[in-house]
Structure formats: structure tokens, C-alpha cells
Amino acid sequence: MQGGCSPCPTCPNGQYRTGCGGLNPGLCLKVSICAYGKFEIQAATPTSDRLCVIPPCLLGEYETHPPTKTTARQCATLTTCNSNEYEMYTPTATTDRKCQACSNVTNHVLNCADTSSRAFISSKHICEVERVNNCCCDEIGVLKRVNGDVFIRNDETMVHFSSIEEIKGSVNSDQFYVRNRGLLGLVNFGKVTKVLAIQLEFNRITQVKFGSLALVEGPVVLSENEITSMYFGTITSIKGPLQLQKNAISSIDFAAIRSIDGAIWLERNALTSIEFGSIEHIGGSLLLNNNALTNIYFGDVSVVDGWVRVENNPLLSSIKCHNMGDCLCRSNHTSPINCPEDCNFHTCI
């Protein structure tokens, strides 16, 4: 009818109409047929095509049978190695993980600089050693536990603890004592859930990935590195001081940490703001001096067992201490609010 509208024409069976609207009646196109290995997830309508996809295996699965014209691909759940096994073959998209039983040996030292020591570990399928020297090497990948310390050689650039779940000693480098800056740049704790201490000062570390780590039973010492940001992941407690001074940290996320049983050393970084998240107790002094702080948010912190240092933060106009700390070290332009008395001169130098 002149001046009126007409409905879009209906297409023949097996076709759908597209582009109909305004003065354009559109055109009919043939409905797609799902190609080999693909399956219909959305049926065709009078105005839209059939939608076909190849359903993938889910995360944590691998393909056992490929798709055909009439059947979807079949998937199975990846095998998980238990605590007395190690991963012998890494899974792929079409193959399962293969686990191998390991023999627990508690008195052997894995020395990554010694070929016979490495061969002993790999040939005997050992997954528990007394300690590790000159870390790291491929044999680290079969270990589940280390009953003592891990010593990282000073020319190592990257450390990944792979399948290790517990380190009963410390993770160490000897850079602080030899005063020769190490080359270590990246540390990934992977599946490690507990470690005695982390002492990796005076390296070139830019990133620490804490992975599954939940508890550090002693100090965390990462001072004098090149770290720009810190995220503590699933760690809930550090049973010692946290030393991060003399890095280039501009952001820090304490995440799940609830207590640090020692001082927090964060001076001489690039922090502009800091929030303490869920931390309730700081078992030592809090050193935030020589940064670029404008704000300090104590959050859930109720106790600081030591002095609080915030001097040499030029843009920090005030600080609310919530009556925490033994005394306060501050610059004259920083006004204290509910803070302890100023520390004496000798404490603040």
C-alpha cells in the first residue's frame, strides 16, 4: 500500500533473510551446514543463520577422541600426581599427565653444579632431598620437598620451584655477604606452601611470584633489588621482619597477610600511597621514610611494636597513627594525628 510498510518477505525453506529494513527488502541466504567436527549451538531463524562451533575440552581436561561429522570430541580429566609422585610427562591438549612414584630420600644433597648428584636424583626418582646447592637445574622439577636450605648460585637469573610443595629451610643467596650483586631477576615459588625464610637481598630481582605460598616461618629479605611492585598473593603470615628497603617499589598489595612478626622496612622506595589491608599486627617498627607518600591507610592494624618512621616524604602533610607505635619520626611539615610522641633525635638517624 502506498505510503505504508510491508512485512519482510519470507524466504524458502533452508534459507534466512538478512538486511531487510527501510526501503530494502534484503535478500535470502542459504542456512549454513555445520562443517566437519562442528556442532549446532544455535538453530537458524527466519532472520539469522545457524551457529556452529567445535566444543573445546574444559580447563583441566585433555582430548581422548577427536570430533567427527556426527560426534563431538571426547575429553577426560587430567591426572593429578599425589604427594608421593612427580610429573614424569607434562600433559598436552591430547595426552594426559603421567605420574611416576618417587623414593623419599632425606639425606641426599642435590648439587646442581655436580653432574653425578643430578644423575642420582633423576635416575632414582627421588622427590625429597636434604638441601639444594647451586640452584637451579632441571632436577628441581621432580622434587616435592626440601628438608633444609636452598642456596641459589650468584649467576642464576631465574628460579622456578616447579612441583616443590615445602621447603623446610631458607631460600638463600649469598650476595649480601660477598657484596657482589647477583644476576637473579625472577623468583616463582609455584606450588610451595611453606618456607622457613626468604633471604634474597642484593640481586637484580624485578618480580617475585609467591604462587601457593601461605606461610613464611621467618624473615622475608628482598632489600636492594629492582622490584617495582609487590603482591603477596595467598601469604597469611610472615613470622619475622619484612625487608624491602632500597628497591623501586611504587605499589604494594599485602593481600591476605594478617600478621608480620617483625619490623616492616620499606624506606627508600617510590611509594606514593600505602594501605595495610588485613594486617592486624606489626611485631616491630614501621619504616616508611624516604618515599613519596601522600597517604597512609592503616586499615585493620591495631598494634605496631616499635617506632613509626615517615620522615622525608615531602608531600605527606599529616599522619593518623591511631595511637599505635612507641614514638614517631616525622618531618616538620607532617602533622601527627593521634600519634605517639616524637622519637628522640638518635632514634631517627
N, C-alpha and C positions, 0 to 999 in steps of 0.2 A: 504494500500500500504506500502511495506517495507520501513522503514526509514521515513515515513510520519506521519501525525497526522490525527486522525479521530474525528469527532464531537461526543459529549456525546450522548449516545442513548436516545431516547425519551421514557418516562415512559407511561404506560397505563393511561387512564382517571381515575381521582381520586387519582393519585399518583404524587409525585415530586421526582426529582433526587438530591441526596446530595453526596458530596465527590468526584465528578468527576474532574480529573485533572492529568497531568503527565501520568503515566502508569496505573493509577487507574480509571476504568470506573464508580466508585461509585456504589450506589445502590438506588433502588426506595423505597420510604416510602409512607404510606397512608396519604393523606391530613387530617389534624385534623378537627373534627366537634366541633363547639363551644358548650361547656358544658352548663348546665342549668344556666341561668342568665347572660351568656356571649354573646357578640356580635362581629361580624367580623368588624375589623377596617382596615385590610389589606388583600386583596384577595391572594390566593395561586398563584404561578407562576410555570413554569416548573422546577425551581431550588430552590423554597422556600415554606415554609408551610404557611397556613392561620394563621393570628394573631388575637386572641380573647381576649377581656378584658371585665371587668364589669365596665361600666361607673359610676364614683362616682358622688355624689352631689357636687356642687361647694361650695367654701367658702361662708358662709352666707346663706346656704340653709340647709334643712333637708329632709329626705326621707318620702314621704307620702304613697307610694305604693312600695313594694319590686319588684325586677325583676322576670320575669317568663321565660319560654322557648322561648316565642315569643315576649315578650315586655321588654323594658328597665325599670329600676326603675324610678319612678316619684318623682320629687323634687319640693319643694316650697321655696320661700324666707322667711327667718326668720322675725318674727315681731320685730319691733323696738319700745321700750317704749318711749312715748313722755315726755315732761318736767314735766307733772303733774301725771306721773305714775312711779311705781317702778317695778322691775323684781321680780315677785312672784315665778315663777318656771324657773330655768335655762334650756335652750334648750339642747337636746341631738341629736344624729345622726338621730333619728326617731321621735322626738317630737319638737314642736315649743316652743318658749319662751312665757310665759304667763305674761301679764302685769296687774297690779292692780292699780286703781285710788287711789291717796293718798290725804289726807287732809292737807292743809298747815296750820301749827301752828307755830307762830313766838315767843311765849313767854314761851315755854317749854324748859327745860334744860335736855338733855339726860345725865344721870349719869350712866355710865357702871358698877359702883360698887353698884348700887341700883336696886334690882330686880323689885320693883314696877315701877320705872322710865322706865326700859327696857320693862316691860309688857305693859305699857301705849303706848309706841311707836309702838310696834308690833301689838297690838290689834286695835288701831285706824288708822292704815295705814298712819302714819304721815311721811311726807317726808321733812319737814322743821322745824328746831329747832333753839332756840336762841343760844345755845352753847353746847359743849360736854365736860363733865368732866370724868376723869379717863378712857380715851380712851385706849383700844378699846373693842368692843363687837359685836356680830352678828347683832345687830340692826343698826349698822353703814351702813350695806348693803342695807337698804331700804331708806336711806336719799338721797335727791337731793341737798339740800342747808343747810349750817350752817351760821346763821346771825351774829355770833360772833366767839369767840376763840375756838380752840380745845386743850384741855390740856391732854397730854399723861402721864399716870402713870409711875413711875420710874422702875417698874418691867416688863413693856411691852417689848417684844423682836422684834415684827414685826407689822408694821402698813400698812394696805391697805385701801385706801379710797373708793374703790369699785365704786359705782354709783354716789357718790357726784360730782357735777359739779362746785360748787362755795363755797368757804369759805371766808366770808366777814371779818373775824378776822384773828388772827395769829394761826399758828400751833406751840405749845409750849411744852417744858418740863422744869421742874424746877431744872435741875441738876446744872446749873451754880450757883444758889443761895444756894442750900443745900450742894454743893461741894461733893456730893456722886454720883459717876459715875453711870449713868443709864445703863440698860441692852439692850436698843434699838439697833438693828443691821441692820434692813432693813426698808426702807420707800418707799412706792409706791403710788404716787399721782393719778394713774389711770385716771379717766375722769375729774378730777379737771382742770379747765381752768384758774382760777384766785384765788389768795390768798393774804391776806394783808401782811403777813410776815411769815418767817420760822425761828424759833429760837430753834434749837435742839443741842446746844453745850454740850460737856462733857458727851457724851454717848459712845456706842461701835459700832456706825454705820460704816458698811463696804460698803454699797451701797445705793444710792438714785436713784429711778426711777421716773423721772419727768412726764412721761406719756404725757397727753394732755396739761399740764400747759404751758400757754403762757405769763402770766404777774404776777410778784410779785410786789405789790404796796409798799413794804418796804424792810427791810433788809433780807438777807439770811445769817443766822449764823449757821455754821456747824463746828466750830472750836473744837479742842480737841476731835476728834473721831478717827476712824481707817480706814478712806477712803483711797483707793489706786488709784482710777481713778474716774474722773468726766466727765459726758456727760450731757449737758444741754438741749438736745432734741429740743423742739419747743418753748422754752422761748425766747422772743424777747426783753424783758426789765425787769431790776431789778431797782426799784425806791428807792434804798438805798444801803448801803455798802454790799459787798460780803466778808464774813469772813470764810476762810478755813484754817487758820493757825493751826499748830501743829497737822497735820494728817500724812499720809504716802503717799501722792499723788505723783505718778510718771508720770501720764499723765492726761491732761485736754483738753476737747474739748468744746469751747464756742458755737459751732454750730450756732444757729440763733440769738444769742444775738447781739443787735446793740448798746445798751447803758446800762451803770451801773452808777446810780446817787449817787455814793459814792465811798469810798476807796475800793480797792481790797487787801485783806490780804491773802497772800499765803506764808508767811515766815515759815521756819522750816518744810519743806516738803522734798520730794525726787525728785523734778523736775530736769531733765537734759536739757529740751528744752521746750519752750512755744511759742505758736502762738495765737494771739488775734483775728484771723478770721475776722468777720464782725463788731466787736466793733468799733464804731467811737468816742465815748466819755466816758471818765472815770471821774466821778464827785468827785474825791478825790485823795488821794495819792495811789501810786502803790508800794506795799511792796513784794519784791521777795527775800529778804535776807535770808541767811542760807538755801540754797538749794544746788544742784549740777549742776547748769546751765552751759551750754556751749554756748547756743544760745538763743537770744530773738528776736522774729519777731513781730513787732508792727502791721503789716498789714494795716488796714484801720483807725487805731487810729490816730486822729488829735489833740485831747486835753486830757491832764492829769491835773486836777485841784488840784495839790498838789506836794509833792516831790516824787522822784523815788528812791527806796532803792534796791540796788543789792549787797551790801557788803556780805562778807563771802560766795562767790561762787568761790571756789579755781580754777576752770577750765575756768572761764569766763574771756577771755583775753581782750575783748572790748565790748562796747555797743553803738549802734546807736540810739540816742534819738529823732531824727527828730525835735529837738528844742522844745520838749514837757517837761512839768513839771516845778515847781518853782525852784528846786535845786536837786542835785544828791548826794546820799550816796553810795560810792563805796570803794572797797579795792584798795590799791595802784597798784596792778598788772592789774587792769581792766582799759583799756584806753577809755576815753569818746570821742565819735564822734558826733558832732552836738548836744551836751548836754548842759543843763544849768550849771551854776557854782556849785561847790561843796557846799553841805549844811554845816552849822557850826557844830561843834562837838556835841553840845547839841541836835540837831535835830536827829543825827544818833545814839544815845544811847538809 
